[in-house]
Amino acid sequence: MKYYIIAGEASGDLHAANLMDALKKEDPQADFRFWGGDLMQQSGGTLVKHYRDLAFMGFVEVLFNLKTILSNISFCKKDIKSYEPDVLIFIDYPGFNLRIAKWAKEEGIPTHFYISPQIWAWKENRIKAIKRDIDEMYVILPFEKEFYENKHDFPVHFVGHPLIDAISKQELVDSEAFKTEHKLDSRPIIALLPGSRKQEISKMLETMLSITDDFKEYQFIIAGAPSQEVEFYAPFIKKKNVHLVMNRTYDVLSLSTAALVTSGTATLETALFKVPEVVCYKGSNISYQIAKRIINLDYISLVNLIMDKEVVKELIQSDFNTKQLKVELEKILNPENRDTIFGQYFELERKLGGIGASQKTAKLIYNAIKN
């Protein structure tokens, strides 16, 4: 079978790569053509466009890059038509993917969506397009199945969260070898996960690094995003207790005592590694003001959304400052608080449904298109 897959971000690249590996078990003759990243390339197939060329952050930034986005949509349609896939698989990235899905449905191409757009948070009216243009939806958060089926009468498959699969594959890290390789000392590690896009990395690291002098008994590691070059991070690693490790976020988390994490998938990854964290977010003021008016959620981190309570502290916009970040980091480093955090993390993992999301999804997709 021929599979055309579109993933527009680093997290989508990870989940798509695991799905591709699972599809090859179901369909040894699987042929892949995709928009994605390095991890998908490692799984095999033909990369059409890298997600680093697709990532535009915030409402204002999207407007400034609208011409490029429209050009990509037009090119994508032509490329799909030329490839003639048996199925089109969308991985999150709804602004782009739902536009392609509308066209694909009209062309008679089977449309499968893995990792639902977060329409329960905003743009709930996208349900009309989803019901019209998507043949099968695979959701990864436990409350999403109820949202789709009970509220919108649209049947979906809850397959569990693929991060559990990805993390279960993580090999044990030789801590001494890792520290030697990256010129680290024996002090405990605090991980800094500032995101994957240049705009957000620069904005987040400025504040994250402002507290490092207050925690000299620790060493800080910036987890470099695979979408960026080492040179981009050079201005941020001028202090002796700040280091950069590229493309090994899971290794960094597995050795960390605590973490400062930009809101996104990384907040859930950090929790599944059982690392106490502070969730951080700061966007452009215009984008933030727009988002605040249209997003109706009590929390921004996946950890808190899934648990439906504050498990991790969220510092958003003006609250994300040196003073408050220092206070919250001290709290999660305090031994008296850590047992409670770990207990909540184990409950979070139980709610997510265990391992096997990638294989369940692959089996459902293959069985749907093979007949």
C-alpha positions as CSV (number, residue, x, y, z in Angstrom):
1,M,0.0,0.0,0.0
2,K,1.0,3.6,-0.6
3,Y,0.8,5.9,2.4
4,Y,1.0,9.7,2.2
5,I,1.6,11.3,5.7
6,I,1.6,14.9,6.7
7,A,3.2,16.0,10.0
8,G,4.0,19.6,10.5
9,E,5.9,19.7,13.9
10,A,8.6,17.9,15.9
11,S,6.0,16.0,18.0
12,G,4.2,14.9,14.8
13,D,7.5,13.7,13.4
14,L,8.0,11.5,16.4
15,H,4.5,10.0,16.4
16,A,4.4,9.6,12.6
17,A,7.7,7.7,12.7
18,N,6.4,5.3,15.3
19,L,3.2,4.8,13.2
20,M,5.3,4.1,10.1
21,D,7.3,1.5,11.9
22,A,4.0,-0.1,13.1
23,L,2.5,0.1,9.6
24,K,5.5,-1.8,8.2
25,K,4.7,-4.7,10.6
26,E,1.1,-4.8,9.3
27,D,2.1,-4.1,5.7
28,P,5.6,-5.2,4.7
29,Q,5.2,-3.7,1.3
30,A,4.3,-0.3,2.7
31,D,5.6,2.7,0.7
32,F,5.7,6.1,2.3
33,R,5.8,9.7,1.0
34,F,5.6,12.4,3.7
35,W,5.9,15.8,5.0
36,G,7.8,15.5,8.4
37,G,11.2,15.4,9.8
38,D,14.4,13.4,10.6
39,L,12.7,10.6,12.5
40,M,10.3,9.9,9.7
41,Q,13.2,9.8,7.3
42,Q,14.9,7.2,9.5
43,S,11.8,5.0,9.1
44,G,12.1,5.1,5.4
45,G,10.3,6.6,2.4
46,T,10.5,9.9,0.7
47,L,10.6,13.2,2.5
48,V,8.8,16.0,0.5
49,K,9.1,18.9,2.9
50,H,10.7,19.2,6.3
51,Y,8.6,20.6,9.2
52,R,11.2,23.2,9.9
53,D,10.0,25.0,6.8
54,L,6.3,24.8,7.9
55,A,6.4,26.0,11.5
56,F,4.9,29.4,11.9
57,M,4.0,30.3,15.5
58,G,1.1,32.5,16.6
59,F,-1.7,34.4,14.8
60,V,0.4,37.3,13.7
61,E,3.2,35.1,12.4
62,V,0.8,33.1,10.3
63,L,-0.6,36.2,8.7
64,F,2.9,37.4,7.7
65,N,3.7,34.0,6.1
66,L,0.3,33.4,4.5
67,K,1.7,33.5,1.0
68,T,4.1,30.7,1.8
69,I,1.4,28.6,3.5
70,L,-0.9,28.9,0.5
71,S,1.9,28.0,-1.8
72,N,2.6,24.9,0.3
73,I,-1.0,23.8,0.2
74,S,-1.1,24.1,-3.6
75,F,2.1,22.1,-3.9
76,C,0.9,19.5,-1.5
77,K,-2.3,18.8,-3.5
78,K,-0.3,18.4,-6.7
79,D,2.2,16.1,-5.0
80,I,-0.5,13.9,-3.5
81,K,-2.3,13.6,-6.9
82,S,0.9,12.6,-8.6
83,Y,1.7,9.9,-5.9
84,E,-1.8,8.4,-5.9
85,P,-1.8,7.1,-2.3
86,D,-4.1,4.4,-1.0
87,V,-4.6,6.5,2.1
88,L,-3.8,10.0,3.3
89,I,-2.8,10.2,7.0
90,F,-2.8,13.5,8.9
91,I,-0.8,13.9,12.1
92,D,-2.3,16.9,14.1
93,Y,-1.3,20.2,12.3
94,P,-5.0,21.0,11.7
95,G,-4.7,24.4,10.0
96,F,-2.9,22.9,7.1
97,N,-4.2,19.3,7.2
98,L,-7.9,20.1,7.3
99,R,-7.5,22.2,4.1
100,I,-5.9,19.3,2.4
101,A,-8.5,16.9,3.8
102,K,-11.4,18.9,2.2
103,W,-9.7,18.6,-1.2
104,A,-8.7,14.9,-0.7
105,K,-12.3,14.0,0.2
106,E,-13.5,15.5,-3.1
107,E,-10.8,13.5,-4.9
108,G,-12.0,10.3,-3.3
109,I,-8.8,9.7,-1.3
110,P,-9.3,7.9,2.0
111,T,-8.6,10.4,4.9
112,H,-7.4,9.3,8.3
113,F,-6.5,11.7,11.1
114,Y,-4.2,10.5,13.9
115,I,-3.9,12.8,16.9
116,S,-7.0,15.0,16.9
117,P,-6.9,18.7,16.5
118,Q,-7.5,20.2,19.9
119,I,-11.0,21.5,19.0
120,W,-12.1,20.9,22.6
121,A,-9.8,23.9,23.4
122,W,-10.6,26.2,20.5
123,K,-12.1,26.4,17.0
124,E,-14.8,23.8,18.0
125,N,-16.5,24.7,14.8
126,R,-13.9,22.6,13.0
127,I,-16.0,19.6,13.9
128,K,-18.1,20.4,10.8
129,A,-15.1,20.0,8.5
130,I,-13.9,16.9,10.4
131,K,-17.3,15.1,10.1
132,R,-17.5,16.0,6.5
133,D,-13.9,15.3,5.4
134,I,-12.3,12.7,7.7
135,D,-13.1,9.1,7.3
136,E,-11.4,7.8,10.5
137,M,-10.2,9.7,13.6
138,Y,-7.8,8.3,16.1
139,V,-7.7,10.1,19.4
140,I,-5.0,9.9,22.1
141,L,-6.4,11.6,25.1
142,P,-9.1,9.9,27.2
143,F,-11.5,12.8,27.3
144,E,-11.5,13.2,23.5
145,K,-13.6,10.1,22.8
146,E,-16.4,11.4,25.0
147,F,-16.1,14.9,23.4
148,Y,-16.5,13.6,19.9
149,E,-19.0,10.8,20.4
150,N,-21.3,12.3,23.1
151,K,-21.1,15.9,22.2
152,H,-20.8,15.7,18.4
153,D,-22.1,12.3,17.5
154,F,-18.9,11.5,15.6
155,P,-17.4,8.0,16.3
156,V,-13.6,7.9,16.9
157,H,-11.0,5.4,18.0
158,F,-9.3,6.0,21.4
159,V,-5.9,4.3,20.9
160,G,-3.9,5.5,23.9
161,H,-1.1,8.0,23.9
162,P,1.9,7.3,21.5
163,L,4.3,9.0,23.8
164,I,4.1,6.0,26.1
165,D,5.3,3.9,23.2
166,A,8.1,6.2,22.3
167,I,9.3,6.4,25.9
168,S,9.1,2.7,26.4
169,K,11.6,2.3,23.6
170,Q,14.1,4.5,25.4
171,E,17.3,2.6,26.3
172,L,18.9,3.1,29.7
173,V,21.5,5.9,29.6
174,D,25.0,5.4,31.0
175,S,25.0,8.5,33.2
176,E,28.8,8.6,33.6
177,A,29.4,8.2,29.9
178,F,26.8,10.8,29.1
179,K,28.4,13.3,31.5
180,T,31.9,12.6,30.2
181,E,30.7,13.1,26.6
182,H,29.1,16.4,27.3
183,K,31.7,17.7,29.8
184,L,29.3,17.7,32.8
185,D,30.2,17.4,36.4
186,S,28.6,15.5,39.3
187,R,25.9,18.1,40.2
188,P,22.2,17.3,39.6
189,I,20.8,18.3,36.3
190,I,18.0,20.7,35.6
191,A,16.6,20.3,32.0
192,L,15.6,23.3,29.9
193,L,13.1,22.5,27.2
194,P,12.5,25.8,25.4
195,G,10.6,24.5,22.4
196,S,11.4,23.8,18.8
197,R,10.8,27.1,16.9
198,K,13.4,29.9,16.8
199,Q,10.9,32.5,18.0
200,E,9.8,30.6,21.1
201,I,13.3,29.3,21.9
202,S,14.8,32.8,22.1
203,K,11.9,34.1,24.1
204,M,11.7,31.3,26.5
205,L,15.5,30.8,27.1
206,E,16.0,34.5,28.1
207,T,13.9,34.0,31.2
208,M,14.8,30.4,31.9
209,L,18.5,31.2,32.0
210,S,17.9,34.2,34.2
211,I,17.7,32.0,37.3
212,T,20.7,29.8,36.8
213,D,23.0,31.9,39.0
214,D,20.6,31.3,41.9
215,F,21.0,27.5,41.6
216,K,24.8,27.0,41.4
217,E,24.5,23.6,43.1
218,Y,22.9,22.4,39.9
219,Q,23.9,22.3,36.2
220,F,21.5,23.2,33.5
221,I,21.1,21.4,30.1
222,I,19.4,23.0,27.2
223,A,17.7,20.2,25.2
224,G,18.5,21.3,21.6
225,A,15.7,20.8,19.1
226,P,16.4,18.6,16.1
227,S,15.0,21.4,13.8
228,Q,17.7,23.8,14.8
229,E,21.5,24.1,14.3
230,V,24.1,24.2,17.1
231,E,25.1,27.7,16.1
232,F,21.7,29.0,16.9
233,Y,22.1,28.1,20.6
234,A,25.6,29.6,20.9
235,P,24.5,32.9,22.5
236,F,22.7,31.0,25.2
237,I,25.5,28.8,26.6
238,K,27.9,31.4,28.0
239,K,27.6,30.5,31.6
240,K,29.7,27.7,33.1
241,N,26.8,25.8,34.6
242,V,24.8,25.9,31.3
243,H,25.3,23.2,28.6
244,L,23.7,22.3,25.3
245,V,22.9,18.7,24.3
246,M,21.4,18.3,20.8
247,N,18.8,15.8,19.7
248,R,18.9,13.8,22.9
249,T,15.9,15.2,24.9
250,Y,14.9,11.8,26.2
251,D,18.4,11.1,27.5
252,V,18.5,14.5,29.2
253,L,15.1,14.0,30.8
254,S,16.0,10.5,32.0
255,L,19.0,12.0,34.0
256,S,17.3,15.2,35.2
257,T,16.2,16.1,38.7
258,A,13.8,18.8,37.5
259,A,12.8,20.7,34.3
260,L,11.6,24.0,33.0
261,V,9.4,23.2,30.0
262,T,7.7,25.3,27.3
263,S,4.0,24.4,27.0
264,G,3.4,21.7,24.4
265,T,3.9,18.0,24.0
266,A,7.1,18.2,26.0
267,T,5.2,18.9,29.2
268,L,3.6,15.4,28.9
269,E,7.0,13.8,27.9
270,T,8.6,15.3,31.0
271,A,5.8,14.0,33.3
272,L,6.1,10.5,31.8
273,F,9.8,10.5,32.6
274,K,8.7,11.3,36.2
275,V,10.6,14.6,36.2
276,P,9.0,17.4,38.3
277,E,8.5,20.4,36.1
278,V,7.4,24.0,35.8
279,V,5.5,24.7,32.6
280,C,6.3,28.0,30.9
281,Y,4.8,30.0,28.1
282,K,5.2,33.5,26.6
283,G,4.1,34.5,23.2
284,S,3.8,37.8,21.4
285,N,1.4,40.1,23.2
286,I,-1.0,40.3,20.3
287,S,-1.1,36.5,19.8
288,Y,-1.6,36.0,23.6
289,Q,-4.4,38.5,23.8
290,I,-6.2,36.9,20.8
291,A,-5.7,33.4,22.3
292,K,-7.0,34.4,25.7
293,R,-10.2,35.5,24.2
294,I,-10.9,32.4,22.1
295,I,-9.4,29.5,24.1
296,N,-11.7,28.3,26.9
297,L,-9.5,26.1,29.1
298,D,-8.6,26.1,32.7
299,Y,-5.0,24.9,31.9
300,I,-2.6,25.0,29.0
301,S,-0.4,21.9,29.8
302,L,-1.5,18.5,28.7
303,V,-0.6,17.1,32.2
304,N,-3.1,19.4,33.9
305,L,-5.8,19.0,31.2
306,I,-5.7,15.2,31.4
307,M,-5.7,15.2,35.2
308,D,-8.3,18.0,35.3
309,K,-6.4,19.7,38.1
310,E,-3.1,21.5,38.7
311,V,-0.4,18.9,38.9
312,V,2.3,21.1,37.4
313,K,2.6,24.8,37.9
314,E,2.0,26.9,34.8
315,L,3.7,30.3,34.4
316,I,2.0,32.1,31.5
317,Q,2.9,35.4,29.8
318,S,3.6,38.0,32.6
319,D,3.7,35.3,35.3
320,F,6.7,33.8,33.4
321,N,9.3,36.0,35.0
322,T,12.6,35.5,36.9
323,K,11.1,36.0,40.4
324,Q,8.2,33.5,40.0
325,L,10.3,31.0,38.1
326,K,12.8,30.9,40.9
327,V,10.1,30.3,43.5
328,E,8.4,27.5,41.6
329,L,11.7,25.8,40.8
330,E,12.6,25.8,44.5
331,K,9.2,24.2,45.2
332,I,9.7,21.2,42.9
333,L,13.3,20.7,44.1
334,N,12.0,20.5,47.7
335,P,12.1,16.8,48.8
336,E,8.8,17.3,50.7
337,N,6.9,18.0,47.6
338,R,8.3,15.4,45.2
339,D,6.5,12.3,46.4
340,T,3.2,13.9,45.8
341,I,4.3,14.9,42.3
342,F,5.5,11.4,41.5
343,G,2.2,9.8,42.7
344,Q,0.2,12.1,40.4
345,Y,2.5,11.3,37.5
346,F,1.8,7.6,37.9
347,E,-2.0,8.3,37.9
348,L,-1.5,10.3,34.7
349,E,0.2,7.4,33.0
350,R,-2.6,5.0,34.0
351,K,-5.2,7.4,32.5
352,L,-3.4,7.4,29.2
353,G,-4.1,3.7,28.6
354,G,-0.7,2.0,28.5
355,I,1.5,1.1,25.6
356,G,0.5,0.1,22.1
357,A,-1.0,3.3,20.5
358,S,1.1,3.1,17.4
359,Q,0.4,-0.5,16.7
360,K,-3.4,-0.2,17.4
361,T,-3.6,2.7,15.0
362,A,-1.6,1.0,12.3
363,K,-3.8,-2.1,12.5
364,L,-7.0,0.0,12.2
365,I,-5.6,2.0,9.3
366,Y,-4.4,-1.1,7.4
367,N,-7.6,-3.1,8.0
368,A,-9.7,-0.1,6.8
369,I,-7.9,0.3,3.4
370,K,-6.8,-3.2,2.5
371,N,-10.3,-4.3,1.4
